[in-house]
């Protein structure tokens, strides 16, 4: 499982807002902020959904590229 810092890095790297993650994982914006501030841990299920959100962002970005 990735650390909370790495989850934040993944979100930022793929230009997702905290609100995007919160909506996708079904948690509040406050929850996401606490996770990224290392004030709260995530369950395995939430961790997996967080990464899935980032992966979906990657896939949609690849589909929209002009080659």
Number of C-alpha atoms within 10 A of each C-alpha: 10 13 14 20 13 12 19 20 13 18 21 13 10 14 12 15 12 18 15 17 21 18 13 14 19 11 13 14 16 11 16 25 16 14 18 19 13 13 11 13 15 17 10 11 9 15 17 15 16 22 17 15 20 22 14 11 15 12 10 10 11 11 8 8 7 5 4
